[in-house]
Amino acid sequence: MAAYDELEAADIPTRQAAALTGVSRASAARRHAAPAEPAVLPGRVAVEPVNKLSDAERAHVLEVLNSPRFVDQAPLQIYAQLLDEGVYLCSVSTMYRVLRENTQVRDRRRQATHPPRAVPELVATAPRQVYSWDITKLAGPVRGQYFDCYVMIDIYSRYIVGAHVHNAESGPLAVEMMTEVFNVHGVPHVVHADRGTSMTSKTVATLLADLEVTRSHSRPRVSNDNPYSEAWFKTLKYAPVFPERFSSLQAAREFMSEFVDFYNHHHRHLGIGLHTPGDVHYGHAADAQQRRAQTLAAARDQHPTRFTTTTTPKILNLPEASWINQPAAPTSAA
């Protein structure tokens, strides 16, 4: 900046001075235009305003603002009510100043506290141990009309064990789906869902209690606690064949039946070693793994230079377990 000043004093145009020194002309102009600090007059004593409230008066104002009658009201409301009763404490701005001095500008009420919800930690090491279910909306033929699609997934095999489409969401319809699923695929150890009205209904709770199935629920407003259902709904709705709307309930049911059949028996899922959910669910994955290993071994013998390792790629490995909120591994003490 000093070099800029020297060039400017030598009558060098400011544009050239800025180019030579790299100083912005706007910055130099702002510096010159900055107001000078006010001179401090010696011996000047600050005088308090004559209308300032005393400490006792300010304490009384705070006491009134925090009284049970006014603790949940804004200063503007308190000010008006007191005036209607013939009482004047102070101005509204003074009320805010008193509250600000005591760090009470925000809500002054006793805030309700909710105990933290337990994190659901579920593990499945084989099919038919943990089922996850949820309901998603399918757009109907006209705006504002939706069909409810109930979907239950085996979290280990990713197999869709049940998919029903109805006109409404209710506990009895959920029980109907579960009864059919349990009769066909067996009764699981745990059924996990979020906290929707159907998921927490008495009819569902009674069915699971009678079958001695453990109920598990996501924490409120935590979608990650039901990852398998949420991920499958995204797979469904981002599929190229998924229509914008369904012309009827029957059309929605036919589409879901075809899509579920494709997903279960033709879709290679990355989370289960690129097997189909059907192969894993019905125990055919081991044979498929053996055939893949033989194919890779033959290719390795024929083209050894194309392979850098003799092990099977990790993406083809079937996981030992599938988790919902797997706990962190304990760290060893240093």
C-alpha positions as CSV (number, residue, x, y, z in Angstrom):
1,M,0.0,0.0,0.0
2,A,2.9,2.4,0.7
3,A,4.2,1.9,-2.9
4,Y,0.7,2.7,-4.2
5,D,0.7,5.9,-2.2
6,E,4.1,7.0,-3.5
7,L,3.0,6.5,-7.1
8,E,-0.2,8.3,-6.5
9,A,1.8,11.2,-4.9
10,A,3.9,11.3,-8.0
11,D,0.8,11.9,-10.1
12,I,0.8,8.4,-11.6
13,P,-2.7,7.5,-12.7
14,T,-4.4,5.2,-10.2
15,R,-5.0,2.5,-12.9
16,Q,-1.2,2.3,-13.6
17,A,-0.4,2.4,-9.9
18,A,-2.8,-0.5,-9.2
19,A,-1.3,-2.5,-12.1
20,L,2.3,-1.9,-10.8
21,T,1.6,-2.7,-7.2
22,G,-1.2,-5.2,-7.4
23,V,-3.3,-3.1,-5.0
24,S,-7.0,-2.8,-5.9
25,R,-8.1,0.8,-6.6
26,A,-11.3,0.1,-4.7
27,S,-9.3,-1.0,-1.6
28,A,-7.2,2.2,-1.8
29,A,-10.3,4.3,-2.2
30,R,-12.0,2.7,0.8
31,R,-8.9,3.3,3.0
32,H,-9.0,7.0,2.1
33,A,-12.7,7.2,2.7
34,A,-12.6,5.4,6.1
35,P,-13.8,7.6,8.9
36,A,-11.3,8.7,11.4
37,E,-11.6,7.5,14.9
38,P,-13.3,10.1,17.1
39,A,-11.0,12.0,19.3
40,V,-11.2,11.2,23.0
41,L,-11.7,14.2,25.0
42,P,-9.7,14.1,28.2
43,G,-11.6,14.2,31.4
44,R,-14.9,13.3,29.7
45,V,-17.2,11.3,32.1
46,A,-20.0,9.2,30.7
47,V,-23.4,10.2,32.0
48,E,-26.0,7.6,32.5
49,P,-29.4,8.3,30.9
50,V,-31.9,9.8,33.4
51,N,-34.6,7.3,32.3
52,K,-32.5,4.2,32.9
53,L,-34.1,1.6,35.2
54,S,-32.5,0.9,38.5
55,D,-31.1,-2.5,39.3
56,A,-34.1,-3.2,41.5
57,E,-36.5,-2.2,38.8
58,R,-34.7,-4.4,36.2
59,A,-34.8,-7.3,38.6
60,H,-38.6,-6.8,39.0
61,V,-39.1,-6.7,35.3
62,L,-37.2,-10.0,34.9
63,E,-39.3,-11.5,37.7
64,V,-42.5,-10.5,36.0
65,L,-41.3,-11.8,32.6
66,N,-40.4,-15.2,34.2
67,S,-43.5,-15.5,36.3
68,P,-45.7,-18.6,35.6
69,R,-48.3,-16.3,34.0
70,F,-46.0,-14.7,31.4
71,V,-43.1,-17.2,31.0
72,D,-44.4,-18.6,27.7
73,Q,-45.4,-15.3,26.2
74,A,-43.5,-12.8,24.1
75,P,-42.6,-9.4,25.6
76,L,-45.0,-7.7,23.1
77,Q,-47.9,-9.7,24.5
78,I,-46.9,-9.1,28.1
79,Y,-46.6,-5.4,27.4
80,A,-50.2,-5.2,26.0
81,Q,-51.8,-7.3,28.7
82,L,-50.2,-5.2,31.5
83,L,-51.3,-2.0,29.9
84,D,-54.9,-3.3,29.7
85,E,-54.7,-3.9,33.4
86,G,-53.3,-0.4,34.1
87,V,-49.8,-1.5,34.8
88,Y,-46.7,-0.1,33.1
89,L,-43.3,-1.7,33.8
90,C,-41.2,-0.4,30.9
91,S,-41.0,-0.4,27.1
92,V,-41.0,-3.5,25.0
93,S,-37.4,-2.8,23.9
94,T,-36.3,-2.5,27.6
95,M,-37.9,-5.9,28.3
96,Y,-35.8,-7.4,25.5
97,R,-32.7,-5.6,26.8
98,V,-33.3,-7.1,30.3
99,L,-33.8,-10.6,28.8
100,R,-30.7,-10.2,26.6
101,E,-28.6,-9.3,29.7
102,N,-29.8,-12.5,31.3
103,T,-29.4,-14.6,28.1
104,Q,-33.1,-15.3,28.0
105,V,-34.1,-13.8,24.6
106,R,-35.0,-17.3,23.4
107,D,-37.7,-19.5,24.8
108,R,-37.7,-19.1,28.6
109,R,-39.9,-22.1,29.4
110,R,-38.7,-25.3,30.9
111,Q,-38.0,-27.4,27.8
112,A,-39.3,-30.9,27.6
113,T,-36.5,-33.5,27.3
114,H,-37.0,-36.9,25.7
115,P,-34.8,-39.8,26.6
116,P,-32.7,-41.0,23.7
117,R,-34.2,-43.9,21.8
118,A,-32.2,-47.1,21.7
119,V,-30.5,-47.7,18.4
120,P,-31.8,-50.9,16.8
121,E,-28.9,-53.3,16.2
122,L,-30.0,-56.3,14.2
123,V,-28.0,-59.0,12.5
124,A,-28.9,-61.8,10.2
125,T,-26.4,-64.6,9.3
126,A,-28.9,-66.6,7.2
127,P,-32.2,-66.2,5.4
128,R,-35.5,-66.2,7.4
129,Q,-34.0,-64.6,10.5
130,V,-34.7,-60.8,10.1
131,Y,-37.5,-59.4,7.9
132,S,-37.8,-55.6,7.3
133,W,-41.0,-54.1,5.9
134,D,-42.4,-50.7,5.0
135,I,-45.1,-49.1,2.9
136,T,-44.5,-46.8,-0.1
137,K,-46.9,-44.8,-2.2
138,L,-47.6,-45.5,-5.9
139,A,-49.2,-42.7,-7.9
140,G,-52.7,-43.5,-9.1
141,P,-54.5,-42.5,-12.3
142,V,-55.3,-39.0,-11.2
143,R,-53.4,-36.4,-9.1
144,G,-53.9,-36.9,-5.4
145,Q,-54.8,-40.6,-5.7
146,Y,-52.3,-43.2,-4.4
147,F,-52.0,-46.9,-3.9
148,D,-50.2,-48.3,-0.9
149,C,-47.5,-50.9,-1.6
150,Y,-46.6,-53.1,1.4
151,V,-43.2,-54.7,0.9
152,M,-41.3,-57.2,3.2
153,I,-37.7,-58.0,2.7
154,D,-35.4,-60.7,4.1
155,I,-32.4,-58.5,5.0
156,Y,-29.8,-61.3,4.5
157,S,-30.8,-62.6,1.1
158,R,-32.5,-59.3,0.0
159,Y,-35.4,-61.5,-1.2
160,I,-38.8,-59.8,-1.4
161,V,-40.8,-62.3,0.6
162,G,-44.0,-60.2,0.3
163,A,-45.4,-57.3,-1.9
164,H,-49.0,-56.4,-1.7
165,V,-50.7,-53.3,-3.2
166,H,-53.9,-51.9,-1.6
167,N,-56.1,-48.8,-1.8
168,A,-55.3,-47.9,1.8
169,E,-52.9,-48.4,4.7
170,S,-54.1,-50.3,7.7
171,G,-53.0,-52.7,10.4
172,P,-55.3,-55.6,9.3
173,L,-53.9,-55.4,5.7
174,A,-50.4,-55.6,7.1
175,V,-51.4,-58.6,9.1
176,E,-52.8,-60.2,6.0
177,M,-49.5,-59.8,4.2
178,M,-47.4,-61.1,7.2
179,T,-49.6,-64.1,7.6
180,E,-49.2,-65.1,4.0
181,V,-45.4,-64.4,4.1
182,F,-44.9,-66.5,7.3
183,N,-46.9,-69.4,5.9
184,V,-44.8,-69.5,2.7
185,H,-41.3,-68.5,3.9
186,G,-41.4,-69.4,7.6
187,V,-41.6,-67.3,10.8
188,P,-38.5,-65.1,11.3
189,H,-36.8,-64.2,14.6
190,V,-37.3,-60.5,14.2
191,V,-39.5,-58.2,12.2
192,H,-38.2,-54.6,11.8
193,A,-40.2,-51.5,10.6
194,D,-40.4,-47.8,11.2
195,R,-43.0,-46.2,13.4
196,G,-45.9,-45.7,11.0
197,T,-49.4,-46.3,12.2
198,S,-49.7,-49.7,10.5
199,M,-46.3,-50.8,11.9
200,T,-47.2,-49.9,15.5
201,S,-50.8,-51.1,15.3
202,K,-52.3,-53.5,17.8
203,T,-53.2,-56.0,15.1
204,V,-49.6,-56.3,14.0
205,A,-48.3,-56.3,17.6
206,T,-50.8,-59.1,18.5
207,L,-49.8,-61.3,15.6
208,L,-46.1,-61.0,16.2
209,A,-46.6,-61.6,20.0
210,D,-48.6,-64.7,19.3
211,L,-45.9,-66.1,17.0
212,E,-43.2,-65.0,19.5
213,V,-41.5,-62.8,16.9
214,T,-39.5,-59.9,18.3
215,R,-40.7,-56.5,17.1
216,S,-38.1,-53.9,16.2
217,H,-38.7,-50.3,15.3
218,S,-36.7,-47.4,13.9
219,R,-36.0,-44.4,15.9
220,P,-38.3,-41.5,15.2
221,R,-37.3,-39.5,12.1
222,V,-34.3,-41.7,11.4
223,S,-34.7,-43.3,8.0
224,N,-31.3,-44.9,8.2
225,D,-32.7,-47.4,10.8
226,N,-34.6,-49.1,8.0
227,P,-32.0,-49.1,5.2
228,Y,-33.0,-52.3,3.3
229,S,-36.6,-51.2,2.7
230,E,-35.6,-47.6,1.9
231,A,-32.9,-48.8,-0.6
232,W,-35.3,-51.2,-2.3
233,F,-37.9,-48.4,-2.8
234,K,-35.3,-46.3,-4.5
235,T,-34.4,-49.3,-6.7
236,L,-38.0,-49.7,-7.6
237,K,-38.8,-46.1,-8.4
238,Y,-35.6,-45.3,-10.3
239,A,-36.0,-48.4,-12.5
240,P,-36.4,-47.4,-16.2
241,V,-39.7,-49.4,-16.4
242,F,-41.3,-47.7,-13.4
243,P,-44.3,-45.7,-14.7
244,E,-45.1,-42.2,-13.7
245,R,-48.7,-43.3,-12.8
246,F,-50.7,-46.5,-12.6
247,S,-54.0,-46.6,-14.4
248,S,-55.7,-48.8,-11.8
249,L,-55.1,-50.9,-8.7
250,Q,-55.0,-54.0,-10.9
251,A,-52.3,-52.4,-13.1
252,A,-50.2,-51.6,-10.0
253,R,-50.5,-55.1,-8.7
254,E,-49.5,-56.6,-12.0
255,F,-46.5,-54.4,-12.3
256,M,-45.3,-55.1,-8.8
257,S,-45.7,-58.9,-9.3
258,E,-43.5,-58.7,-12.5
259,F,-40.9,-56.4,-11.0
260,V,-40.6,-58.5,-7.8
261,D,-40.2,-61.7,-9.8
262,F,-37.4,-60.0,-11.9
263,Y,-35.7,-58.6,-8.8
264,N,-35.8,-61.9,-6.9
265,H,-34.6,-64.2,-9.7
266,H,-32.7,-62.1,-12.2
267,H,-31.2,-59.1,-10.5
268,R,-27.6,-59.6,-9.4
269,H,-27.2,-57.7,-6.1
270,L,-23.9,-56.2,-5.2
271,G,-24.6,-56.6,-1.5
272,I,-24.8,-60.4,-1.8
273,G,-21.8,-61.1,-4.0
274,L,-23.7,-60.4,-7.3
275,H,-26.0,-63.3,-6.7
276,T,-29.7,-63.1,-7.2
277,P,-31.8,-62.8,-4.0
278,G,-33.5,-66.0,-4.9
279,D,-30.3,-68.0,-5.1
280,V,-29.2,-66.8,-1.6
281,H,-32.7,-67.2,-0.1
282,Y,-33.1,-70.8,-1.3
283,G,-29.5,-71.9,-0.7
284,H,-28.2,-72.0,-4.3
285,A,-25.5,-69.4,-3.9
286,A,-22.8,-71.9,-2.9
287,D,-23.3,-73.9,-6.2
288,A,-23.2,-70.6,-8.2
289,Q,-20.0,-69.6,-6.4
290,Q,-18.3,-72.9,-7.2
291,R,-19.3,-72.5,-10.9
292,R,-17.9,-69.0,-11.0
293,A,-14.6,-70.2,-9.3
294,Q,-14.2,-72.9,-11.9
295,T,-14.9,-70.4,-14.8
296,L,-12.3,-68.0,-13.3
297,A,-9.7,-70.8,-12.9
298,A,-10.1,-71.9,-16.5
299,A,-9.8,-68.4,-17.7
300,R,-6.7,-67.9,-15.5
301,D,-5.1,-71.0,-17.0
302,Q,-5.8,-69.9,-20.5
303,H,-4.8,-66.2,-20.1
304,P,-2.4,-66.1,-17.1
305,T,-1.1,-62.6,-18.0
306,R,-4.6,-61.1,-17.6
307,F,-4.8,-62.0,-13.9
308,T,-2.7,-60.5,-11.1
309,T,-4.0,-62.8,-8.3
310,T,-5.4,-66.3,-7.8
311,T,-8.0,-65.3,-5.3
312,T,-11.7,-64.7,-6.2
313,P,-12.6,-61.0,-6.5
314,K,-14.1,-59.6,-3.3
315,I,-17.3,-58.4,-5.1
316,L,-18.2,-62.1,-5.6
317,N,-18.0,-63.0,-1.9
318,L,-21.2,-63.6,-0.1
319,P,-21.2,-61.6,3.2
320,E,-21.2,-63.6,6.5
321,A,-23.8,-61.3,8.0
322,S,-26.2,-58.4,7.2
323,W,-26.6,-55.7,9.8
324,I,-28.9,-52.9,10.7
325,N,-26.7,-50.5,12.6
326,Q,-23.7,-52.7,13.1
327,P,-21.9,-51.5,16.3
328,A,-18.5,-50.1,16.0
329,A,-15.6,-52.5,16.7
330,P,-14.0,-51.9,20.1
331,T,-10.7,-50.1,19.9
332,S,-7.8,-51.6,21.7
333,A,-6.3,-49.6,24.5
334,A,-3.0,-47.9,23.7
